[in-house]
Amino acid sequence: MNSGTKIESLVTTTQKVEHDWTRISDYSQLVEEEIQEYSNIEVTDNLREGGIHAQNAWRFWFEYLSERVWKTSLAEEIMAFCDDIVDPRILSLGCGYGGIELDIAKSLKSTYQITAVDLNPGILDKARAEAQAKNLNIQFLPLDLNFLQIKEKSFDLIIAHASLHHILNLEHVFSQIHMGLKDHGRLIVQDIIGKTQVLFWKQNVDFAIDLVHKMPPKYGAGIELPPYSEPAIQIGMEGIRQEEIEPLLNDYFVPTKMFKYGSFMRMVCTHPDLGKRFDPGIEADKRYLQSLFDLDVQQVEEGRLRATEMLAVYEKKDSVNVTAINTAARARIDAFLASGEVAQSVLSQDKALLAEVSAGSLADVSDEIKRLRFALTERDRTIADLKRIIDKTFASRSWRITAPIRRVSSLLRKVLN
Ligand SMILES: C[S@@+](CC[C@H](N)C(=O)[O-])C[C@H]1O[C@@H](n2cnc3c(N)ncnc32)[C@H](O)[C@@H]1O
């Protein structure tokens, strides 16, 4: 139901970010890749992620979790909370094509006000048109969450569905959510919290590979899951700091509900070939799938495999230890910079060389370019070697190391062009 009131602008952006991780990555390149990625995905008629994410087995996994394990769901948690609030104000972070927000608006019984934001302006158009056509009170705004600013105590509910794992400035975003929620407010998160960049730890991948080999031929024949690979160069912002989401959330919020799930089912259900071999409408497939679901839940419960996703409802902590958060954030950034020391110094050399070139006469420039090309080719090789060594050595935190190297590579590419 539309409240009929004009939505106030309660969210905007700020450059005042205490710990700005975007400065120590090739951020414009990441943004470009991120926008390109989500502009080109398959989308369902109800404006949700399509393709492998719309496969029946994947949908059935969430039905199973909701009905048999959690006894709730994202939508139920949102509705249950909003039912008790008069004229709820809701903010959705990283709304994508907006299908979830449209569904929430259609299900709410009272008046409400929804603000939905996403980095990618081009993907909001269809949802905006539908909201207008159906007279829903939703404002879809293009906005970079890494620089989010929320008006103090302005929202009853903030939702982040599958978006936090794309965020670099987690500390900033969480402090803004904490400030932007009313005292009774809730933050509801459903997201990926697996291994940074690659999602699955080696143990999980090895388990899934073995499982597929043991499947009846009807399902497993000819299917080879890709082996585990170490995190490499960060493309876009997929999984960029995902391992840190949950521990950092705990600095600002207290979970009132927390479900961690998914140690390998994603590899089965969203596999482009394997996932399609399961039809939950067929009794035998349904029973076999359920046995796999039971196995996944058991692996997580018994601590054999780590969960890669979570659904959680949070309330605000009464007091946040800002000093401790700032000290920890500074230490993390320093550790990142220290680990990228070699690459950073290469970057400074590049800058010095470029300054020399621009200061010299035109006649000198051509020789200088030849010399640079040679030097840069050598350096590219060195960087590739460095990257291999660093990736191998610091696998679990590799995006922090690869980010400055990417920056150098990008600078080199610009010079060579
Ligand atoms: C996996 S999609 C999830 C979309 C939607 N919430 C859903 O569940 O269908 C991740 C979304 O995060 C958005 N995103 C990534 N980085 C962002 C940022 N810095 N600020 C705002 N949105 C961002 C992407 O554009 C993309 O739409």
The ligand as a Gaussian input file, in Angstrom:
#p B3LYP/6-31G(d) Opt

LIG

0 1
 C       24.610000     -10.071000      -5.764000
 S       23.873000      -8.547000      -6.197000
 C       22.509000      -8.498000      -5.068000
 C       21.368000      -7.667000      -5.570000
 C       20.081000      -7.771000      -4.774000
 N       20.225000      -7.346000      -3.416000
 C       19.549000      -9.193000      -4.835000
 O       19.657000      -9.897000      -3.840000
 O       19.042000      -9.579000      -5.890000
 C       24.996000      -7.367000      -5.528000
 C       24.593000      -5.933000      -5.809000
 O       25.447000      -5.061000      -5.063000
 C       25.645000      -3.900000      -5.840000
 N       26.851000      -3.203000      -5.370000
 C       28.132000      -3.605000      -5.449000
 N       28.940000      -2.690000      -4.916000
 C       28.161000      -1.681000      -4.481000
 C       28.413000      -0.432000      -3.849000
 N       29.661000      -0.043000      -3.571000
 N       27.369000       0.365000      -3.566000
 C       26.091000      -0.027000      -3.859000
 N       25.794000      -1.194000      -4.447000
 C       26.810000      -2.013000      -4.756000
 C       25.780000      -4.424000      -7.259000
 O       25.562000      -3.408000      -8.222000
 C       24.721000      -5.513000      -7.263000
 O       23.496000      -5.025000      -7.716000

